[in-house]
Every structure is written in structure tokens, then in C-alpha cells.
Amino acid sequence: MASLPLPRSTLSVLVLGSTSLVGSHFVGSRAGQGIVAAGRRDPRDHGLRVERYLSADLSALGEIEEVLKKCDGASVVNFAARTDVDGCEKERPLTRESLLPEPERRNAWRINAELPGHLARMCAERGVYLIHISTDFVFNGESGPYAETALPDPYGAKVSWYGYTKGQGERAVLSLAPKDSAILRISYPYRAKFAFKTDFARSMLDRAREGTLYPLYIDQMFTPTWIPDVTRVVEALLRTRATGVFHVASPHPTTPVAFGLALLSQARLPTHDLKTTRLSDVRDPERAPRPLRGGLLVDRVRALGVEPLVFEEGIRRLLDGVE
Ligand SMILES: NC(=O)c1ccc[n+]([C@@H]2O[C@H](COP(=O)([O-])OP(=O)(O)OC[C@H]3O[C@@H](n4cnc5c(N)ncnc54)[C@H](OP(=O)(O)O)[C@@H]3O)[C@@H](O)[C@H]2O)c1
């Protein structure tokens, strides 16, 4: 952390969460051009090129401030999050009265709720543009797919702790940096290749090839997001500095079983022994709630000139290995 500020001329985008499933695609698409990455793991160890890497634990306010100071002038894209939904659930406050978990159980809170707020405040003070990545898990899944104007759920048992903390992060960004920020919500992101973390689509495909595919939900509605579309929207937002909430996801809502059938058929794998189950029948107290009628409507990104891929086309590209 003890290094000199970067010269302004080299600065373009500060990426938090460059090693993530989603953020690594954006970083890779730029071949390192104008990218400063900050985080605990060095993206170059993931084969990604960046102009500079700053080692930082972004759950610590002092480290976030240091990073922002060194990158003054660069737009910020925040992909960093604690994304293990069932792991986050274990950090839900133990008492109903408190909205804040005990200090030793605040990992999700710090990175999903507090970090976006700190970023928003610092970006607004500097006139720096911030893009914050979020999720349809901020909604309880009673009436999806959701429009950009829909409001995240308040605290309660219907939404996962992960979703609630992400909703609080969104709220902080929108209230602290309304003129300098965009929230970009995505839903079940998937891509053709990323060696360091799988996604629901590649996991389905791998399990089907091994003959170990789990039963797929017939009653869950979702709108999977083709990750290269996230990169396209982030680039469009950086160009336009558009503000407010945006969604990117398949314009065709689907169910896991319909997605699985399309994936297996296109991959020429057998579908006759595909098993199904119902999300609404899951009764596992260890498991965080998932939106039943979830997903995102994508009207606003079209005004940025981006038409998101329908999931059938995303599957084709996944199988072709084309990102
Ligand atoms: N995956 C999904 O299904 C999904 C669905 C909807 C929305 N999203 C959203 O999309 C974004 C990216 O998700 P993802 O699944 O691609 O993420 P991911 O692969 O789980 O990666 C998480 C990222 O967060 C960084 N991070 C976490 N804690 C950190 C800390 N204390 N200090 C520094 N960096 C930290 C990690 O960096 P290090 O490697 O340096 O630790 C890593 O780059 C998130 O905002 C997520 O909420 C994801």
C-alpha cells in the first residue's frame, strides 16, 4: 500500500473485484488497458493483465481510502462482494431487534453494505463516477421479473441476508452519490470459460456430462445474465456516465428446468432422465431463501444501445466457447 499516486494520464478505471467471475471478464476484455485493480488477490495470478495492482482488504475503511486517493480521477467499478449466499445467511443477526450482526459476523455486511457506502461518499466528494454491481436477490421473489424502479425488500425472513446486505449497499450508493453513480443489477451470471470459479450453467453442463446432474426446479422463474453483456453495459455506462438503476439479463425469463433442457439439447446430451423438483418445497433451515419469481426486466439498458442476449443464444455461445 505504500506506493506513489498514479499519474492521472494513465488512469481510466479502478476495478474492485477484478478476480471475480463477472469482473474478470471486464478486465480481460480491456487486455489491461487503463485498468487499476485493487483487492486481496492479484489478478495477474489469474492470467489477467492490468496496468497496476494495489493490494487491499476492502472491508477496511482505511484501505479503501488509500486506494481511492491513489486513483483519484479514475472511474470506479465495484464487482467486489461476498457472494456465497448460504455462507452469508450464517451471518444474519442473532436477535430480531438488531439489524447489524455481531462484529465477528460482519463479513457480508462490510463488503456488501458498508463498502458501497464508503465508495459512494468518496466518489461523490471527488466527482468520480461509480458503477456498483448488484443482484435480483435484493427482491423477495414474489412478483418478478422486476423493473428497474422496483424497491429492494426491507429486512425480514423473505429475503436472504446476502440479498438484504446488497440492498443496503444499493441504498447507500443511491443516496450518497445520486449524481455520480449507477447500480447495475444482474441475475445468475454465466459465461463460457473461467477457470477459477464455475457458474450455474457450466456446473449443470459438467454434472450432466458426468451423469450427476441434480434435480432442476420447475417453479423458479429467473433471467440468467450472459456475462459479456455485463461488460458491454459497463463500457456503455462508463462512456455515458448514466445514473440510476440498470438491469442486464436475458429478456426471456425461464426456469432452471427449461434452461437445463435447452442446454442439454444443444449440447446433444440425453434429457430423458432429467429430474425435477420444486423450489417452493425446499425446507432446509441452513439454506438461504432464493427468489421464486425472480429475474430482471431490462428496459433501461436498451437506451444505452445494449440489447441483452436471450438465454437460448447465451447457451449457444457458451457451448461454442465464444465470449
Ligand atoms: N455470482 C452470482 O451468482 C451473482 C448473481 C448476481 C449478482 N452478482 C454480483 O456480481 C458481482 C460479482 O460477483 P461474482 O460472483 O463474480 O464474485 P466472486 O467471483 O465471488 O468474487 C468476489 C470478488 O470480491 C472480492 N472481495 C471480496 N471480499 C473482499 C475484500 N474484503 N477485499 C477485497 N476484495 C474482496 C474478491 O476479491 P479477492 O479475490 O481479492 O478476495 C473477488 O474479486 C457481485 O457484486 C455480486 O453481488 C453475482
The ligand as a MOL file (V3000), in Angstrom:
LIG
                    3D

  0  0  0     0  0            999 V3000
M  V30 BEGIN CTAB
M  V30 COUNTS 48 52 0 0 0
M  V30 BEGIN ATOM
M  V30 1 N -22.3650 -14.9380 -8.7760 0
M  V30 2 C -23.6520 -14.6890 -8.8370 0
M  V30 3 O -24.4790 -15.6100 -8.9470 0
M  V30 4 C -24.1560 -13.2560 -8.8150 0
M  V30 5 C -25.5080 -13.0400 -9.0780 0
M  V30 6 C -25.9930 -11.7260 -9.1140 0
M  V30 7 C -25.1460 -10.6730 -8.8340 0
M  V30 8 N -23.8310 -10.9130 -8.5400 0 CHG=1
M  V30 9 C -22.9930 -9.7730 -8.2030 0
M  V30 10 O -21.9610 -9.6640 -9.1630 0
M  V30 11 C -20.7580 -9.1840 -8.5530 0
M  V30 12 C -19.6300 -10.1420 -8.8260 0
M  V30 13 O -19.9930 -11.4290 -8.3250 0
M  V30 14 P -19.0640 -12.7120 -8.6050 0
M  V30 15 O -19.8780 -13.9130 -8.3440 0
M  V30 16 O -18.4170 -12.5160 -9.9210 0 CHG=-1
M  V30 17 O -17.9930 -12.5370 -7.4400 0
M  V30 18 P -16.9170 -13.6230 -6.9240 0
M  V30 19 O -16.4530 -14.4380 -8.0780 0
M  V30 20 O -17.4970 -14.3180 -5.7450 0
M  V30 21 O -15.7250 -12.6940 -6.4470 0
M  V30 22 C -15.8590 -11.8440 -5.3580 0
M  V30 23 C -14.8590 -10.6940 -5.5220 0
M  V30 24 O -14.9630 -9.8530 -4.3830 0
M  V30 25 C -13.6680 -9.5540 -3.9260 0
M  V30 26 N -13.6610 -9.3840 -2.4730 0
M  V30 27 C -14.4680 -9.9600 -1.5620 0
M  V30 28 N -14.1260 -9.5680 -0.3170 0
M  V30 29 C -13.0820 -8.7070 -0.4670 0
M  V30 30 C -12.2950 -7.9640 0.4430 0
M  V30 31 N -12.5020 -8.0000 1.7730 0
M  V30 32 N -11.2980 -7.1820 -0.0400 0
M  V30 33 C -11.0610 -7.1320 -1.3900 0
M  V30 34 N -11.7860 -7.8050 -2.3010 0
M  V30 35 C -12.7850 -8.5890 -1.8380 0
M  V30 36 C -12.8290 -10.7640 -4.2870 0
M  V30 37 O -11.5060 -10.3020 -4.4020 0
M  V30 38 P -10.2220 -11.1060 -3.8620 0
M  V30 39 O -10.0410 -12.1880 -4.8520 0
M  V30 40 O -9.1470 -10.0950 -3.9130 0
M  V30 41 O -10.5830 -11.5900 -2.4980 0
M  V30 42 C -13.4220 -11.1820 -5.6290 0
M  V30 43 O -12.8110 -10.4800 -6.6870 0
M  V30 44 C -21.0990 -9.0020 -7.0710 0
M  V30 45 O -21.4950 -7.7000 -6.8350 0
M  V30 46 C -22.2900 -9.9250 -6.8670 0
M  V30 47 O -23.0880 -9.4970 -5.7790 0
M  V30 48 C -23.3150 -12.1690 -8.5470 0
M  V30 END ATOM
M  V30 BEGIN BOND
M  V30 1 1 1 2
M  V30 2 2 2 3
M  V30 3 1 2 4
M  V30 4 1 4 5
M  V30 5 2 4 48
M  V30 6 2 5 6
M  V30 7 1 6 7
M  V30 8 2 7 8
M  V30 9 1 8 9
M  V30 10 1 8 48
M  V30 11 1 9 10
M  V30 12 1 9 46
M  V30 13 1 10 11
M  V30 14 1 11 12
M  V30 15 1 11 44
M  V30 16 1 12 13
M  V30 17 1 13 14
M  V30 18 2 14 15
M  V30 19 1 14 16
M  V30 20 1 14 17
M  V30 21 1 17 18
M  V30 22 2 18 19
M  V30 23 1 18 20
M  V30 24 1 18 21
M  V30 25 1 21 22
M  V30 26 1 22 23
M  V30 27 1 23 24
M  V30 28 1 23 42
M  V30 29 1 24 25
M  V30 30 1 25 26
M  V30 31 1 25 36
M  V30 32 1 26 27
M  V30 33 1 26 35
M  V30 34 2 27 28
M  V30 35 1 28 29
M  V30 36 1 29 30
M  V30 37 2 29 35
M  V30 38 1 30 31
M  V30 39 2 30 32
M  V30 40 1 32 33
M  V30 41 2 33 34
M  V30 42 1 34 35
M  V30 43 1 36 37
M  V30 44 1 36 42
M  V30 45 1 37 38
M  V30 46 2 38 39
M  V30 47 1 38 40
M  V30 48 1 38 41
M  V30 49 1 42 43
M  V30 50 1 44 45
M  V30 51 1 44 46
M  V30 52 1 46 47
M  V30 END BOND
M  V30 END CTAB
M  END
